Amino acid sequence: MSVRGIAAMALVATVSVTASVRAEPEVPSWAKVSAEQVAAAKKLGVPVAMENSVGMRFVLIPAGTFMMGSRDTAAEVARRCAMPNAQAGWFHDEHPRHKVTLSSAFYMSIHEVTQGCYEAVTNPARKDADKKITDEYPDGFKGTNHPVVKISWSDAEKFCKTLGTQEAEKGRPYFLPSEAQWEYACRAGTLAPFSFGETISTDRANYHGGYTYGEGSKGQNREKPLPVGSFPPNKWGLYDMHGNVGEWCADRYGDYDGAAASDPVGPEEGNQRVLRGGSWRSYPGACRCGFRLRWEAGASSLNVGFRVCCAIPTDSP
């Protein structure tokens, strides 16, 4: 083989090696991510965190397997709720606990959708005389960085579609998380009732502090949602996964069958959708990772909002 041929082969080999070595993903100062997320981003060759055109921030949630549902029996959960009327029947739908695999990584918004972002997406050309969703909010509920509330499942779905259309050129489809995606992201690797341990306090989340869970102590009852990000995030950089406002999931409500599942999406029929995470008016037991609440898709309330997910954009490196 000629010298020129050998040199060409060496150049191809060098390019191949260089292409296979990916740089460490840049982590923005606002992203409180784990080494696991950084490693997943590096392997996929995508950002570990991103910010979209309306200022919503997202972190990468790695693919993986977890145990979905409550670790504790329904009777034990009821006992730990420390409420005179708590019944095991409230928590039967958190069982049987079962193995779930999420085969693809995805991005999740680090905050619940704020009033500012909601208006920017649903009514970007709003005139001063136009009605805003916040016009009927009570005092203390309004603010650009407060979570948007009184949102039905249909409202949340429409938001995702509109945002996806606005960012179509960047290849960013947005969607509500499935129940499995939501719980997996909330747990961030833990088996405990809460992402930060066995109990909860009003120093870590916004809920009805007049009640306790397990060995927890009573705290504040703020009686309203707080601005997003008022408390520390979980291990994967997600804020307010416990309390503040309940969050819609994409799935229709259905009982678990106990079988191992891959990328489950809930029943095909039914009008009841699932809320996760609890809210500012919830007792702490309703803020656990595994707690499920069924609601009519058209219903809305001052303690219900949502967060969104995004598929890995097609414009990623």
VOMARLUM-591558 format. One record per atom (N, C-alpha, C): residue in one letter; x, y, z. Coordinates in steps of 0.001 Angstrom, whole numbers, plus 524288, in hexadecimal, padded with zeros to 5 digits. Example, Ala and Ser with C-alpha at 12.3 -4.5 7.8 and 13.67 -1.06 7.14 Angstrom:
2
A833867E9C681E78
A8300C7EE6C81E78
A833907F31C81E78
S832327F73681BA8
S835667FBDC81BE4
S832648001E81EBE
# end
This chain:
317
M8034B7FB5480000
M800008000080000
M80372804E480000
S801C6808DF7FD19
S804D880D9D7FCBE
S804CB8109A801DD
V8089D8141B8024D
V808DD8177B806F2
V803EF81AC58076A
R8020A81C97802CF
R7FD4681FC5802CA
R7F8A481CA3804D8
G7F8448179C8035E
G7F3F8814538052E
G7F4258136380B04
I7F8E38126E80CF8
I7F97F811A081298
I7F7F4816848159C
A7F98981B108138A
A7F83A820018161B
A7F258820DC8162C
A7EFBA81F7C811DE
A7EA138202581198
A7E74F81CBA81592
M7E929817D98160D
M7E6CD81455819E0
M7E7968165781F69
A7EC228187D8207C
A7ED3981AA4825A9
A7E9A681F34826DB
L7E89D82275822CC
L7E52F826F48238A
L7DFA882538824CD
V7DDB48214182204
V7D87581F3382311
V7D81F81D1C82897
A7DC1981A3C82A4D
A7DC218180A82F94
A7DC1C81C57833A7
T7DF198208A832A1
T7DF50824E483657
T7DA0A82790836CE
V7D77A8286D83248
V7D24C82AE28324E
V7CE688278183548
S7CE9F822548346E
S7CAF681EC583703
S7CBAA81EE983CE5
V7D09481ED783EB0
V7D19481F0184447
V7CFB08242184695
T7D0CF82882843BF
T7CF2982DA6845A9
T7C94782DF384617
A7C67782BD78422A
A7C0C782C138422B
A7BE7B828E284696
S7C144824A784817
S7BF1B8213C84C1E
S7BFE3823628519E
V7C35F827448522F
V7C46A8299985746
V7C13082E92857C4
R7BD2982E6585AB6
R7B9B4832E385B3A
R7BB388362E85FF3
A7BACC83B3785F43
A7BC3283ECC86379
A7B83E83E73867E8
E7B9F983FDA86C91
E7B6648401387100
E7B2328442686FEE
P7AD2A842E2870C9
P7A90C846BA86FE3
P7A9B184B7987371
E7A8B384FFE8714B
E7A8E4854CA87462
E7A420854F9877F3
V7A4FB8563B87CDE
V7A0B38567A880A5
V79FBF85C2E88211
P79B3885E5E88084
P79A06863CA881EE
P799E086479887DC
S79ADF86931889AF
S79B1186A3288F53
S795E08691589200
W7918B8698388F23
W78C5F868AB89179
W78AEC862DE891D7
A78DB885F8488F21
A78C5B859F088EE6
A78F04856F689352
K78BF8854C9896DE
K78E0D851D289B51
K78D9584C0289A14
V790F684A35896AC
V79083844DA894B2
V7946F8413E89754
S7936F83C2D896BF
S796C98382E89914
S79AD08364089525
A79EAF8337189717
A7A2988310E893B0
A7A00782D3488FEC
E79BE482AA2891B1
E79909826F388E66
E796B9829AE8899F
Q7948582E5088A6B
Q7924C8313B8860A
Q796808331B88248
V79AD2834EB88476
V79F20836B18812A
V7A1308322C87DDF
A7A1BD82D928803B
A7A3A18290287D60
A79FDE8277287906
A79AC6827B787A25
A796E3826558762A
A7971282A2C871A1
A797A482F34872DC
A797F48332B86EC4
A79CC78325E86B5D
K7A1198311F86DDD
K7A5F58303086AF3
K7A55F82B7A86757
K7A3108275386954
K7A253822988662E
K79EDF8239D86173
L79ACE826C28622C
L79726827EB85DF0
L7990882C4D85A64
G79CD182F4F85C50
G79EB8833B585946
G79AE88383B8591C
V7981D8391D85D74
V7943783D4885DC5
V7954F840B186286
P7931784555862C5
P793C3848A18676F
P791498461286C37
V79395846E0870C1
V79151844D787595
V78CF98486C87783
A78CE784D3A87593
A788DA850FB876FB
A78812854B987270
M78364856DA871FE
M7826085A8A86DC4
M77E2D85E6E86F6B
E77E13862D286CB2
E77A18866E086D99
E7777F8680C86870
N772458684986862
N76F938691A8636B
N76E6F86EE286266
S76B5E86FEC85E60
S76A958754285C89
S7675E878A386035
V7647A87643863D7
V76167879648678E
V763C48793086D04
G7688D8775686D68
G76B4C8776487265
G76A4E872BE875E3
M767B486EA6873EF
M766EC869F087703
M76BF7866CA87704
R76D6F864D287B92
R7724E861F187C25
R7715185C2587CF8
F7748E8590087A93
F773DF8535587A96
F778F88509F87BF5
V7788984C1F87E83
V77D0E848C887F6B
V77BF58436587D1A
L78023840C187BBC
L77FAD83B8D8796A
L77E7D8378C87DA9
I77A878345487CB5
I7793882FF888027
I77B0782AFA87D6D
P77ECA8282D87FB1
P780FA8239C87D00
P77CF981F3187C75
A77DC081BF187894
A77AB88171C87837
A77C28813AD87CE1
G778A48101587E4B
G779E780CAE882B5
G77544809808848E
T7762A80691888AE
T7722F8031E88AF1
T7716F8047A890AD
F76C958045289289
F76B818057D8980B
F766CA8025A899DB
M765E98026789EF3
M761567FFDF8A12E
M75D18804018A1E2
M758CE8035489F1A
M754858071B89F1D
M750708057A8A318
G74E898093E8A60A
G74AAD808258AA10
G74CFD808B48AF79
S749B48080E8B369
S74B63808D98B8CC
S74E77804388BADF
R752C38056B8BD72
R755E5801698C018
R752F27FF2D8C4B8
D74FDF802748C75C
D74D0F800F88CC1A
D747867FF328CAD6
T7455D7FBD78CE18
T740057FA0E8CD4A
T73C377FE978CDE7
A737887FDEB8CBD5
A73392802018CC4F
A7324E803128D20B
A732357FEFC8D536
A731187FFA48DACA
A73573802C08DD77
E73A58801B88DBFE
E73EB7804838DE53
E73EB580A3F8DCA9
V73D7780B458D7C7
V73D27810AF8D5F8
V738F08139D8D901
A73463811288D9B6
A73025813A08DC9E
A731D2814CF8E23A
R734A48112C8E493
R73675812028E9F1
R73A40816998EA31
R73DC4816E48E680
R741AA81B128E68F
R73F4A820678E56F
C73AC78206C8E301
C73839825748E1F3
C7367B8282D8E6F6
A735E08253E8EB34
A73490827858F048
A72FB382AEB8F009
M72BCB829398ED11
M726D382BFE8ECAE
M7228F828588EEA6
P71F0D82A358F1F5
P71AFF826D08F432
P717B7823FD8F020
N716DA826888EB9B
N71361824338E7AD
N716548218B8E33D
A71B7F8212E8E3AD
A71E8681EB28DF7F
A71D30818E98DF20
Q71C428170E8DA5C
Q71AB6811A48D983
Q71E4780F298D571
A71F5B80A358D62B
A722B98076C8D284
A7207C807888CCFD
G71B4D807DA8CC9A
G718D2807FA8C77D
G71A6C80CA08C429
W71C33810BE8C6BA
W71DFB8154D8C3C3
W722C78140F8C072
F725BD810288C212
F72ADB80F468BFC3
F72B5D80A038BCF3
H72709807528BC42
H7274C8021C8B9D5
H72958802688B444
D7285C806CA8B18C
D729E58070F8AC0A
D72FB8808208AB42
E732A9808698AF86
E7385C808DF8AF23
E73AF08037B8AEFA
H737BE7FF838AEE1
H739937FA1E8AEF9
H736CE7F7058AAAE
P739037F28D8A8FB
P73E137F0728AAB0
P742A77F3768A859
R746BA7F3D28AB73
R74B8F7F63B8A9B0
R74DD27F2DC8A54B
H74FEC7F54B8A14C
H751A57F24889CC4
H756367F4F289A03
K759107F1D589710
K75DAE7F3D489453
K75C157F67188F36
V75E227FB2888E69
V75D047FE0F889A0
V762267FFC988724
T762907FF0F88215
T7671F800CD87F26
T765928053187B74
L7687E8096487BA2
L767E380DAD877E6
L76C7D80D4D87425
S76B4980C1786F4C
S76F6380A9F86B9E
S7724080F3C86932
S77008813EA869B1
S772798187586740
S7731281CEA86B21
A7775881FB786AAB
A778168247986DC4
A77467828B886BB8
F7734482C8286EF5
F76FE6830E286D6B
F7714483591870CD
Y76F7183A0F86F49
Y7702883EC48726C
Y76B2C83FEF8757B
M76BCE841DA87A41
M7675D8438787D6E
M768658490B87F62
S7644A84C3D87F74
S764E48519C88159
S7662D8518C8872A
I769F2854B2888AF
I76B96854A388E25
I767828571D891AA
H7641885A3F88F74
H75FF785CD089275
H75A9585B738904C
E756A885C1189383
E7515785C1389196
E750B0860AF88DD9
V74D488602E88A12
V74C858646688642
V74AB48694D88917
T74D6886D968882B
T74C2B8727988AD4
T748078758B887D4
Q745CF8796188A85
Q741F987CCA88804
Q7447387FD188386
G7495A8817888440
G74C058845788024
G74CC88811787B42
C74E8487C3987BE7
C74F59878C887769
C74A318773A874DD
Y746358766887816
Y7411F874E0875F7
Y73F008792187263
E73F3987DFE87429
E73D508825587101
E740A98830886C1A
A745C68825586C92
A749418830286818
A7481887F17863CD
V7464087A778654A
V745208766286175
V73F8A876B885F6C
T73BC087754862F1
T7364A8770B86152
T7342D87C2385F30
N7369D8807A86080
N734A08858285EBD
N7391F8895585DEA
P73CC18882285A6C
P7417088B67859D8
P74057890E9857E1
A73BEF8918E8551D
A73AA1896BA8530A
A736458995585637
R735F2897E885B2C
R731B9899DE85E73
R731AC89FD085EAE
K72CFB8A1F785E1E
K72C468A79285ED1
K72AB58A89F86478
D72B908AD598663E
D72A6A8AEAB86BB1
D724C18AD8D86D1B
A721478ADFB8694F
A71BB88AD2886A70
A71A3A8A76686A87
D71DA98A401868AA
D71C6D89E718687F
D71C4989C2286DF5
K718EB8984786E9C
K71879895A3873A5
K71D0C891EF87477
K71F50891FD87912
K7238388E6E87A78
K7216488A3F87E1F
I723E6885C387E1C
I722298818C88183
I722868831B8873E
T72617886A68886F
T726E48883A88DE4
T722F388C3F88FD2
D71F9688E3188C5D
D71BF18925588DEE
D71866890B58926D
E7173888BA7892C7
E713A7889CD896DD
E716858874489B6A
Y71BB2887A089B82
Y71EAA8857389FE1
Y71DF6888DB8A4C5
P71DC7886828A956
P71D988898D8AE34
P722BA88C6F8AF1D
D7229A890188B2C0
D7276C892C68B441
D72B5C88EC78B656
G7303288F8C8B4F8
G7344F88C068B6C2
G73568887948B308
F73213886E38AF10
F732CC882A48AB52
F73559884858A647
K735C3889998A58E
K7379888BB48A0A0
K73D6588CF88A0CA
G73FF888C3089C4F
G7457688D8389BDD
G747E388AC38973F
T74B4A88D708948A
T74DC788B2D88FE4
T7505A885FC8910C
N752C188582895B3
N75586880B389723
N7524E87D0F89A92
H74D5B87E4B89B63
H749E187AB089E1E
H747EE8769089A3D
P746B9871DE89C0E
P7449986DF489871
P73F3C86F8F8967B
V73E3186E7E89194
V738FE86F5B88F7C
V7356286B38891CC
V7309D86CC28934F
V72CDD86925895A7
V72793869B8892ED
K723B5866C3894DA
K71E94866708924D
K71F3B8648388CB4
I72295860A288C26
I723D785E6E8870D
I7217C858F88869A
S71E538581C882A4
S71C42852E4881B2
S7204F84FB087EBD
W71F5784A9387E7B
W722D18473387B74
W722EF848F6875BF
S71E6E84A65873B5
S71E2584C2E86E41
S721408512C86D6E
D72106854C687143
D7242485995870EB
D729F08584A8709F
A72B9D8549D873EE
A731208532387416
A732D28509E86EEC
E72F8584D4286CCE
E730B084ACB867C9
E7311A84EDF86372
K72D8D8529E86377
K72D9A856B685F7B
K7329F859EA85FE0
F7344685B0D864AA
F7391E85DF386577
F73DAD85B14862F4
C73E08855FE863E7
C74256852E6861C2
C7425B8531285BCD
K73DD48528D8597C
K73D7A85294853C5
K73EF0857E485189
T73D1185C0B8540C
T73E458615085232
T744168626E852A1
L7466A860FE85709
L74BFB861D1857C9
L74F2385EB4853CF
G74D7D859E4852C6
G75023856AF84EE4
G74FEA859148497B
T74B6C85B6484824
T74AE285DF384310
T74E80862A6842B4
Q74ECF865AA846F1
Q7522886A48846FD
Q757E9868DB84665
E759648643984821
E75EDA862A3847F1
E75FBA85E2A84414
A75C3B85DC38403B
A75C878597283C75
A761AD8597983980
E763BF85E1A83846
E7689C85E5E83552
E76D3185C2083862
K76CC585C1583D8F
K770F0859F5840CF
K770138542E84212
G76BC4852118400C
G76AC184C81840D6
G769B884B1D84676
R766A084E598492A
R7659F84D7D84EB1
R75FE084C3684FB6
P75E638474984FAA
P7590A845D68511B
P7586A845CA8570D
Y7547284857858FE
Y753668489C85E9F
Y74EAF8453B85FF8
F74E9C8433B864B9
F74A5B83FCC8664E
F74A0283FA086C3B
L7456783E2886E2E
L744D083D2C873C2
L7479A8381687519
P74A03837C3879A3
P74C97832D687B0E
P7489E82E8687BF2
S74A12829C787AA5
S746E58255B87C48
S7476E824CC88231
E743EB821CD88491
E74475820D188A33
E749C281E7288B79
A74B6A81ACF88839
A75068818358893A
A754EC81C11888D2
Q754DD81F5B884D8
Q758F7823478844E
Q758FB826FF888FC
W754528289588AA6
W753FB82C3D88F05
W75636829C889401
E7547A8251589551
E75646822AE89A31
E75C1682169899FB
Y75DE781F9489590
Y7638081E68894E9
Y766C582352895D3
A76519827AB89380
A767F982C8F8940E
A7679482EAE89994
C7631682E1289C04
C7625B82FDC8A164
C765E782CCF8A514
R765FE827C28A48A
R7692B8247D8A803
R76EFD825818A74D
A770A68264C8A27A
A776308274D8A15B
A779B3823498A405
G777F581E6D8A3F2
G77B1681A248A603
G779AE8184D8AB73
T7762D81B0B8AE2A
T774E7819788B384
T770578159B8B3AA
L77036812758B7D3
L76BCC80EF78B8D6
L7685D8111F8BD38
A76A08815618BF9F
A76752817AB8C41B
A7624681A5C8C266
P75EDD81BA68C623
P759FC81E4C8C4BD
P75AC78238F8C210
F75F04826458C37B
F7602782B658C138
F7659282B518BEC9
S7668482EAF8BB17
S76B8D82E9F8B865
S7701082FD48BC06
F76EE4832458C089
F7730C8338F8C440
F772BB830618C942
G76F9182C3C8C961
G76FA0828DE8CDFD
G76A5D826DD8CFBD
E76A1F825638D4B4
E7659A822BD8D6E1
E7611F826598D85A
T7624E82B5D8D911
T75E2C82EFB8DA8D
T75EF8834278D7C3
I75BD2838038D92D
I75BC083CFB8D66A
I75AE68414E8DA60
S75CBD845F08D914
S75BE784A748DC75
S75AAB84F2E8D914
T75854853288DB75
T756FD857D78D86F
T75BC385B398D75C
D76052859848D928
D7653785C018D781
D76705859DF8D244
R7649D855838D09A
R76634852F68CBBB
R761F88530D8C790
A75D258544D8C90F
A758DE8541D8C54C
A754498575A8C746
N750BB858A88C3B4
N74C2485BD08C4F1
N74747858618C4F9
Y745608571A8C9A6
Y740B7853E48CA57
Y73E108559C8CF6B
H739E2853018D105
H737218545C8D5D9
H73A5A852648DA7A
G73D28856018DCEA
G740AC854858E121
G73E03853498E641
G738D38538C8E658
G73608852088EB0D
G735CA84C298EBC9
Y7378A8493B8E7D6
Y737A7843898E80F
Y73D44841A38E79C
T73E2A83CD28E927
T7436B83A9C8E8F4
T743608356B8E616
Y7480E8338E8E4D7
Y748A982E508E2A8
Y74D2682BAA8E56E
G74C4C826E78E759
G75062824078EA18
G7523A826F18EEE1
E75750827BA8EF38
E759A382A678F3B3
E75A22830408F2D4
G7579C832578EEE3
G75800837E98EDC3
G7554183B528F1C3
S75676840518F199
S754228441D8F52F
S75071847B88F23E
K74CCF84A0A8F50C
K7494684DD08F2B2
K74C53852B58F125
G74A368556F8ED48
G74CC285A2F8EB61
G748C385E1F8E981
Q74A2F8612F8E59A
Q746D8865658E3B1
Q7427D863568E02B
N73E398662E8E031
N73A118654F8DC66
N7397B86A6D8D96B
R73C1D86AD08D503
R73C8986FCB8D232
R737918713C8CF42
E7346086D658CE09
E72F3E86E2C8CBA5
E72F6E870A28C638
K733C086FFE8C380
K73446871F48BE26
K7393B86FA38BBC8
P7398B86F9B8B697
P73E6A86DCF8B422
P742AB871E68B4BB
L7477C870388B4B3
L74C02873AA8B4F4
L74E98874088AF9A
P751D0877FF8AEB3
P754BA878388A9C6
P757CF873328A8F9
V758418717E8A425
V75B0586C9F8A308
V760B286D0E8A4D2
G762D7868B08A68E
G76846868A48A83A
G7693B86AF68AD92
S7652F86B398B0D2
S765CD86D758B610
S768A9869C98B9C7
F76925864D78B84A
F76BB0860F08BB9F
F76FF185E288B881
P7737085B5A8BB26
P77798858948B858
P7755F854718B4A4
P778258534F8B061
P7765484F5B8ACA7
P777A2849E08AE83
N7757E846038ABC1
N77708840A58ACE7
N77C5383F758AA5E
K77DFC83AAB8AAB8
K78339839258A8D2
K783E683A358A307
W77FAE83A338A00B
W7800583B0E89A6A
W77EAF8409C898D2
G77EA78443389C90
G77E0A849BB89B4F
G7788684B7C89A31
L774A08489A89C32
L76F1D849EB89B61
L76CE184C4E8A05B
Y76A5C850B989FD3
Y76835853928A44A
Y762638527D8A4F1
D760A2852A48A9DA
D75B07852678AB21
D7585884D728A92B
M75B29849168A939
M7589D844278A7F0
M75512842568AC5C
H755CA8447E8B0F5
H7525E843768B567
H74F99848908B6D9
G74A6C848A98B673
G7477E84D448B80C
G74786851AB8B40A
N745E7856308B5C0
N7453085B0A8B2C1
N7405885AB68AF52
V74083858128AAD6
V73BB38570A8A7EA
V73BCE851758A5EB
G7373284F1A8A5A1
G736BE849EC8A34C
G737FD84A3A89D83
E73A238460989B54
E73C088461B895F5
E73964841D9892B0
W737338438688E4E
W734AD83FE088AC0
W738A383C3788837
C7371683751887A8
C739FD8338B8847D
C736D88324487F99
A739688302E87BB8
A736D482F04876C8
A732E082A8F87745
D733E8826D387AC9
D730EC821F187AFA
D72B458229787CC0
R727FF81F2D87AA4
R722F181E3B87D18
R723E081B0A88210
Y7206481BA2885D0
Y72105818CD88AB8
Y71FA28130F88A05
G722B780FB588C77
G7219E80A2488C7B
G724988077D890D2
D722AC80302892AC
D7255B8001F896CE
D72A3E7FD76894A9
Y72E1C7FCBA89806
Y732C37F9CC89695
Y7316F7F3F48966D
D733E27F118892CF
D733017EB6D892AB
D7379A7E85F894F4
G73BC47EB238965E
G7402E7E88D898E8
G744377E6508953E
A743237E64D8902E
A746D97E41788C6D
A74B227E7FF88B33
A74FD07E60388A32
A754097E96688869
A752677EBEC88342
A753EC7F0C288282
A752297F39A87DE0
A756957F6DD87BA4
S756327F7E08769E
S759F37FB3E873F9
S757007FFC38717C
D758488047E872FA
D755DB80946870F0
D74FE38091D87140
P74DA580803875D8
P747EF807B287654
P7455D80D0087586
V7409C80CE987367
V73DD6811D087243
V73847811E987468
G736A780E2287779
G7316980E2B879C2
G72D4C80BF987618
P7285C80BB5877FE
P7241D80963874EA
P722EA80C7F86FF9
E72073809F886C32
E71F0E80C838674D
E719E880F69867A8
E716AC80E2786B85
E71194810A986BF8
E710C9812C287178
G70D4E816A9871DF
G70C0E818FC876EA
G70D0781ED7876D9
N709EA821C8879DA
N70A6382775879EC
N70D7B8297387E90
Q70EB7825F78823C
Q711AF827AA886C9
Q7178D8277B885AB
R71A2282BC7886D9
R71FCB82C1C88638
R7224682C3088BA0
V7275E82C2488BC0
V72A2B82BA0890B8
V72CFE830AA89227
L72C868321D89720
L72F8D8366589962
L733B18341B89CF6
R738388367789D06
R73C7E834A28A051
R73ECA839208A381
G74146837CA8A7E2
G7448083B6C8AAC5
G7421B83E4E8AF50
G73CE083E738AFAD
G73A78841748B3DC
G73AE88474E8B2E6
S738D284A638B686
S738A1850098B5BA
S7390D852F58BAE4
W73872858108BA93
W738BE85B698BF30
W7347885A318C329
R73027857E28C16F
R72BEA856AC8C517
R72BCD850EB8C6B1
S72F9384DD08C4DB
S72F978482F8C5DD
S731EC846DA8CB2E
Y730018429E8CD82
Y732B2840568D201
Y737AA83DC08CFF3
P73BBC83D358D326
P740CA83B6D8D11C
P740B98360C8CE9A
G73D468328B8D06E
G73D0682D618CE11
G73B9A82D8D8C855
A738EB831B88C6B6
A7376F8324E8C13D
A73BC5834AE8BDED
C74028835E68C05B
C744A1838268BD93
C748E38341D8BC8F
R747F082F248BDF5
R74BE482B178BD49
R74CCE829D88B77D
C75153827948B670
C752AD8262A8B10D
C74E90822A58AE83
G74C6B81F008B18A
G748ED81B198AF52
G7432981C698AF8A
F741B5820D48B1D7
F73C29822158B27A
F739A68235D8AD3A
R734CE821728AC80
R731E5822498A7AB
R72C98824A28A8E8
L72AF6828708A5C7
L725CD82ACF8A65D
L7232A82AEF8A10C
R71E6E828DA8A0C6
R71B8F828E289BD7
R7181982DB789B89
W717D783010896D8
W71498834B389603
W712428348E89091
E70DB1837038900A
E70B598379088AE3
E70ECB83B248878C
A70F68839C7882A1
A712FD83CAB87F3F
A711708426587E99
G70C608438387EFE
G70A97848E687E3A
G70A8384C258832B
A70BE5849D3887A4
A70BAC84CA188C9B
A7106A8502988D45
S70FC18543389078
S7141D857AB891B2
S71376859AA8973B
S717B385B8A89988
S7178F85D4E89EF9
S71C39860E489FF6
L71BCC863ED8A428
L72005867798A59C
L724DC864A78A7A8
N7248985F838A83E
N7292985C998A9F7
N72B20858BF8A5D6
V729828598D8A0FF
V72B108560389CC9
V72DC6858FA89869
G73276857208970A
G735748593A892B0
G737F2854C088FB2
F73CA68558488DAD
F73F3F8515488ABA
F744E9852D2889AA
R7480484EEC88822
R74D3084FCD885DD
R74D7884C9C880E0
V7514A84DB287DA4
V7517484B1A87891
V756A884860877A3
C75692844EE873DA
C75B3E842328721C
C75C458438D86C6C
C760F38424B86AB5
C7627C843428654B
C765C883EAD86374
A764A183CD585EC5
A767ED838C385C75
A76D4183B1C85B1F
I77125837EA85A9D
I7764E839DC8592E
I775E183C98853E6
P77714841A1853A1
P7764B844A784ECB
P7798E8428D84A46
T7777A8432784590
T77A4384160840E8
T77ED3844DE83F94
D77F0E849A384200
D7837684D17840EA
D787EC84C56844C3
S787848483884812
S78BBC8472A84BC6
S790A68459F848D6
P7953D846BD84B24
P79A218456784884
P79A7183F9784730
# end
